[in-house]
């Protein structure tokens, strides 16, 4: 129970100082441009392994004396680990000269890097949202890492359904923003946009069939998605045009089927409050995602699903308080979004 050594105050203090120094040096190596690839890889593995050992040190029964050894990664360390994953795991093989054996060895190494990082999320050493940059590659790198990402998604949901849903939507936002930066304006008919919708579809399927169990998580996902789509509301290039991020609602439509019937009304009211006037008079193609999303929300609801119906539902359904330990607090500005 004492990690195989002494638990005297002096020995714990000594180990704590050595751990802090080692982590600092490893962190510096990872951020050093001149450091060799192998050295960076060893530093990455060392940090991940030590975070698993010391991340929750002293929290188990009988380990209270070891609590001073607990090592929590700061934001900078989390960013460095994520950058390493993006640069060393999610890359395409460009060297055509390497044989199949080398390719297999290289893939095995990359899978190990990814597993080390994902383990930090699964065991709550890094916050759930740290997985967003990993989840965004789920479809693109499915053959190489699909099993690891799927397992991470499942474990993250077990830890906290709402945080997991927010991480899903964040990964879709990353992909959406990346596409916006690559091209001037979103082409909803493009292959890249279709790939983001496919990613959203995979995420939606992962919720399973029990809509009640995932009620709060799915609702928070829609809330986050709507806020992205309508901010900013004004289009700087065309004052009469749709909000520049409105196409995100087409991606969000993939999750509408996971909402309970009564919650669709609440989400609809929330949407119409954010988009002044509800459905615009303009029927231009740039407004099509709004019409598509609204239609998915009112499907099968008849006239009662129209704007304003959400107010009745709000009184009837009070959303449960989120479990403690969540990554983010409720937004006090969104009291109109209560299930």
N, C-alpha and C positions, 0 to 999 in steps of 0.2 A: 504493500500500500504506500510505501514511501519512495517509489520509483527506484528501488534497489540501492539507496544510499542513505546518508544521514539527513535528519530533518532539523538539525540544530539551527539556531538563528544565524550564526556566522556562515554555515555552509549554504543556507538558502540565499543569504545576501550575496555571497560570492558567486553562486550560480546565476543569480538574477543579473549581476553586473556583466558577467561573461556572455550571457544570452543577449543582453542589450547591445553589447559591442559587436558580437558576431552578426546580429541582424542588421546593424547599421552598416557594417562593412559589406555584407551581402547585397544590401540595398544600393550602396554606392557602386558596386561592381555591375549590377544590372543596368544602372543608369549611365555607365561609362562607355562612351563611344569607342574608345580604344581597346576595351576588354575583348578577348577572344570569344568566339561563339560557345566553345565548350565550357569556359569559365562562367559565362552568363547562365548557361543551362544548369550547371552545378549549383550556382547561387539560387536560381529559381526553385529547384527541387528542395534544397536545404531549407529555404524560407517556408515553403508549403508544408514540409514535414514537421518543422519545429512549431509552426502555427497550430497544427493539429494536436501536437503534444501539449503545448502550453496555452493555447487559446482559451480553454476553459479550466485551466489548472486550479485545483483547490475547490471546485464546485461540487465534486462528488462527496458522498458520505465518508467521513473519516479522513478527508484530505484538507481540512481547513488550514492546518499549518503551512500548506504549500500554496495558499492563495496569493502571497506576494509574488510568486513566479508567473502568475497569469500574464500573458503577453497579448495585447490587443493591437492588431494592425491599424495604423493611422490611414487616412484617406490617400496620402501619397504612396504608401506601400501598395494599397489596393489598385491604384492607377498603374503603377509599375508592373504588377503581376498581370493585369489585363492587357497592357501594351505588349508584353512578352507573348501572351497567348495569341493575340492578333497577328503578330509578326512571325511567330514560329510554328503555329498550328494551322491557322486558316489561310493557307497559301497553296497555290497551284504548283505542281512540279513542272519546272521549266527545262530541267536538264534531261535531254532525251538519251544521253549516253549511258546513264546508270542502268544496270540490269535489274531484273525482277526481284532478285534477292535483296539488293540494296534498297529498292523501293519499299519492300515489305518491312525491312529493318527501320527505315525512316518513318514509315507510317506508325509502326509500333511505338517509336520514341515520341512521336507527336501525340498519339493517343494517351500515353502516360502523362505528358505535360497537361493535357486537357483534364484528365481524371484528377490530377493533383489539385488543379484550380477549382474544379467543380465540387470536390470534397470539402473545400473551405466554405462553400455556399451551403451545402447539404448539412454540415455540422454547425452552421450559424457562426462561423468565425468571421466570414465576410457577410454583409447584408444581402438579402435575396436579390435586390436590384443589381448587384454586381454580376448577375448571370445574364442580364439583358443583352450584352455584347456577344455572348455565347449563343443564346437562343436565336438570334437573328440569322445564324448560319445553319439552322436546323434543316432546311430544305436543300440549300446549296451544297452542303457537305454531308448529306444524309448517309451516303454509302460508306463514308469513312468514319463518321462520328455519331451517326444517328442514335445508336444504342446508348451512348454515354449521355447525350443531350436529353434523350427521352427519360432516362433514369433520373437525371438531375431535376427535370421538370416535375416528375412524380414525387420525389422526395421534398422538393420545395413546396409543393402543394400540401403535402402532409404537415409540414412545419407551419404554414400559414397560407390559407387559400387566397386571402385578399392581396397579400404582398406578392404572391405568385402571379395573380392576374395582372397586377400593376406592372410587374416585370415583363410579362408577355406584351402588354400594350406598349411599354417603353421600347422593347426590341423592334416592334413594328414601326414606331416613331423614328427610331434610328435609321431603319431601311428607307422609310419615306423621305426623311431629310437628306439622306445620301443621294437618293434619286433626284431630288430637287436640285441639289448642288451640281450633279453631273449634267443635267439638261435644263434648258430654259423652259420652265413650265412642265407640269405633269401630263404625259400622254397616257390616258387611261386605257388605251388600246395596245400599249407597248408590252413587250415580253417581260420587261423588268417590273412593270406595275402588276402584271399578272402573277409574277413570282411572289410579290408581297401578299397578294390575295391568297395564294396557295399556302403561304406560311400561316396566315391568319386562319385558314381553313383547318390546318393541322392543329393549331392551338385550340380551336373551337372543339374539334373532335376529342381532344384530350380531357375535356370536362366530363365526358361520359353522358349518361342519360338522366342522372338524378339532378334535375334543375333546382329542386328545393335545397339540396345539400350545398350547392354552389351559388345560391341566390345572391348573397352579399358580394361575393367575389366577382361575379359576372356584372352586377350592377355597377360596382366601382370601376370595372374595365370600361363600360360604356360611358360613364361620367368622364373619365380621363380622356377617352377618345374624342368625345364631343368638345371638350375644352381645347384640345389640339386643333380640331377642324375649324373652330370659329375664332381662334386667336392667331393673328389679328383679324378683326371682323371687316376692316376696310381694306380694299385692294388698292395699293399705292399706284399701280399701273393703269387701273381702270376703276374709277370711283363708282361706276354703276355695275361693275362686275362682281362675281362671287368672291368670297374670302379666299386668299391664295392657298390655304390648306384644306379647302372644302372636300377635295377628292379623297381625303382620309375617311370620310363617312362611308364611301363605297367599301373600303377595307373593313370598317367597323360592322357593316351589314352582315358579315360572315358570322358574327356572334349573336345576332338578334334571336336566332332560334333557341338560344340557351337561356333566354329571359322567360320568367313566368308571365302568364297573360296579364295579370294585374300590374306587374312591374313595367311592362311595355308602355302602359299609360303614363306612369311616373317619368320614365325616360323621355317619352314624347313631350310631356309638359316641360321638362328640363331643356330639351332641344329647342322648342319653340320660344322659350324665354331667352335663350342665348342668341337665337337668330331672330332679330326683331321683325315682327310681322308674320312669322311662320313661313309658309311657302311663298316665295316672291312672285310678283307679277311676271317678271322676266322668265321666259322658258328656255333660255339659252343653254347650250350644252354644258357650260361650266357650272350650272346649277343642278345638273342631273344627279350627282351623288346625294344631294339633299333630298330630292324627290324619291330616290331609290331607298334611302335609309328610312324616311318617313313612311313610305309604303310598307316596308318590312315591319315597322312597328305597329301600324294600324291594320295589318293583314288579319282578317277574320274578326275584327273588332267592330265593324260597322261605323256609324256616325259617332258613337261614344268614344272612339279612339281619337277623335279630332282634338285640336288644340284646346286646352282648358280642362280636359277630362282628368288630367294628371292631378289637379288640385283635390278632387274627391278622393283619389287613391292615396294621396299624401296623408290625409287624415286617418285613413283606415290602416295604413301599414307603416309602422315605425321601425326603422332599421335598428337591428341589434347593435349594441356598443361593440366596437372592435376589441379583440383580445389585446391585452397588454403585450408590449414587446414588439409592436408592429414598427415597420421602418418609418412610416410617416403618420402624422396626426390628421384628423379630419379637418377639412377646410371649413372654417366657420361661415364663409360666404355662401356655402351650398346647403343651407338649411331646407331649401326647396327640393332637395334630392334625398328623400327619406323613404325607405321601403317599409 
